[in-house]
Amino acid sequence: MPMTEAAAAGATIAVAVADAIAAAQRAFAAAGLATPRLDAELLVAHARGCARVELAWRRREPLAAEAQTAIAALVERRLRREPVARILGGRDFWAHRFALSPAVLDPRPETETLVEAALAHMTDADRAYRILDLGTGSGALLVSLLAERPRATGIGIDIEAAAVAVAAANAAATGVASRAGFVVGDWGAALAARFDIVVCNPPYVAEPDLARLAPEVGFDPRRALDGGRDGLDGYRQLAPATLALLAPGGAAFFELGFGQREAVAALFAAAGGHVVGVRADLAGIDRCLVVGAATP
Ligand SMILES: C[S@@+](CC[C@H](N)C(=O)[O-])C[C@H]1O[C@@H](n2cnc3c(N)ncnc32)[C@H](O)[C@@H]1O
């Protein structure tokens, strides 16, 4: 009897950790998931309350029926294409783990390109940089930057109140809450202050492409993804608004979708900004547009 059926029937056949991993891996591979072994290990480790590395010496441990049922439930969620990070409740991003909720985007590894680019610009580790994170979501960008620059302060804004609550909790968990403020609002509309650094990963998926994304992306909030008919609606609003929020000498770091570099650069140029640089992600895709306030 397969492991999950045995659990459902309350059967007391001997199932060890290694068997549970193998069964989950088989199910994930059959469903066409990209990383079946990794996903299986992460979910079994989560159910066991241990680190993945500990599975190496816990392989022969027997699983009680309740543990098998718990693992089966996690496997079912993954087979419904819920991302592993959402099942585990957190995503490792830059140097920290960020709690997730249905209200926030699951931060993507390529967004770390913005952290790299901003830190390369923030060369004085002791300076009290003022940072603004537009569309903060889980707070991944702002919290990561504040953790790297101990005198910096910052504000994270999101239109979703439930996202702002997650970001504030992540700031507290990372030890930067005293230097972070979070606001519910429409981009930077409510702000009168000026900032040295603006980071933003706006929604940039073209509306017709949303239906073609991987099923896992369906667990992200639509508002975090939908960039309107051509994917550029967010940039159209943000280009003039952001330039008005930059302090003299400040720089803005915008995430780009694939192939959007020219169009987004043109929007910033039309708003009176100038492109300082572009940073590629690990796949070689132009991912971060760096923009200054005024034409030099
Ligand atoms: C692509 S997600 C980025 C989240 C996070 N910064 C990250 O990189 O993981 C875009 C975020 O912008 C927020 N957002 C969308 N429209 C907004 C608006 N008009 N004003 C403020 N935030 C908005 C969404 O709620 C979402 O959290």
The ligand as a Gaussian input file, in Angstrom:
#p B3LYP/6-31G(d) Opt

LIG

0 1
 C        6.193000      42.633000      -7.189000
 S        5.597000      42.953000      -5.560000
 C        7.130000      43.334000      -4.740000
 C        7.160000      42.950000      -3.273000
 C        8.564000      43.040000      -2.644000
 N        9.105000      44.369000      -2.765000
 C        9.501000      42.049000      -3.320000
 O       10.327000      42.467000      -4.127000
 O        9.403000      40.853000      -3.014000
 C        4.820000      44.524000      -5.780000
 C        4.196000      45.109000      -4.522000
 O        3.626000      46.388000      -4.861000
 C        2.410000      46.547000      -4.168000
 N        1.606000      47.530000      -4.893000
 C        0.882000      47.358000      -6.027000
 N        0.283000      48.495000      -6.376000
 C        0.638000      49.428000      -5.450000
 C        0.352000      50.816000      -5.275000
 N       -0.442000      51.480000      -6.127000
 N        0.897000      51.454000      -4.228000
 C        1.691000      50.785000      -3.345000
 N        2.001000      49.472000      -3.464000
 C        1.484000      48.806000      -4.502000
 C        1.820000      45.151000      -4.140000
 O        0.846000      45.032000      -3.110000
 C        3.076000      44.295000      -3.928000
 O        3.314000      44.079000      -2.566000

